[in-house]
């Protein structure tokens, strides 16, 4: 039988893709096995994903804020006619 050293490399995963974590694992493998796998594309992709998530969160916040404003406005008018 062949003897193989086993180990695990784990990264934190958010509720969306995490290329930065993948890049960190690859960096560790590069170091351990003297590899030269480039992680620049993963880091760039991670930045793009984070920007999209922040943009969506901002849009959701504004949508929610507008919905609350409309509900308050509707409530104000309904109180006038009671």
N, C-alpha and C positions, 0 to 999 in steps of 0.2 A: 504494500500500500504506500501511496505517496503521502508524505506529511506536508500539510498546507497550514500555514498560520492564518487564522481567521480573525477578522476584526470588523467593527462597524463604524462607519462615519455617518453621523446624523446631523441634520441641520433643522433649524426652526422653520416651520411652515405656517404661513399666514392663511387667510381665507382665500387667497388667490395665488397664482404662480409666484415662485420665489427663485428666479435665476441667480440672484446674489448668493443664496445658500448653496446652490449647485456649484457656482464658481468657487466658493470657499472649500468645498469638498475636493474639487479638481485641483485647487492650489495645494491642498494637503497631499493628494496623490502625486502631484508633480514633485513635491519635496521628498516624499517617502521613496519614490521609485525613479527619481531623477528624470522625470518626464518634462516635456515642454509643450503642454497643451495650453493654448491661448484662451483666456477667459474674458477678454475685452468685450466680445460680442454679448456675452451673458450679462456683464455689468451694464452695458448700454441698454439691453432689453429690460433689465430690472428697473432702470431709471424711467423708461417709457411706461412700463406697467404701473409704477408708483405714481407717475404724473397722471395717467388715465384714471386711476383709483381716486386720487385727490380731486380731479375734475368732476368725476361722477358724484363724489361725496358733496362737493360744493353745489352742484346742480340739485341734488336731493335736498340739501339744506334750504336752498332758495325756494324750491318747490313747496316744501313743508311750510316755510315761513309765509309764502303767498297763500297757501291753503288756510292757514290759521288767520291771516288777515282777512280773507274773504268770509270765513266763518264768523269772525267778530263783527264785520260789517253787516252781514245778514242778520246777526243777532241784534244789533243796534236798531235796524229798521223794523224787525219783528216786534221789538219792545215798544216802538212808537205806536203801533196799531193794536195794542192790547188794552 
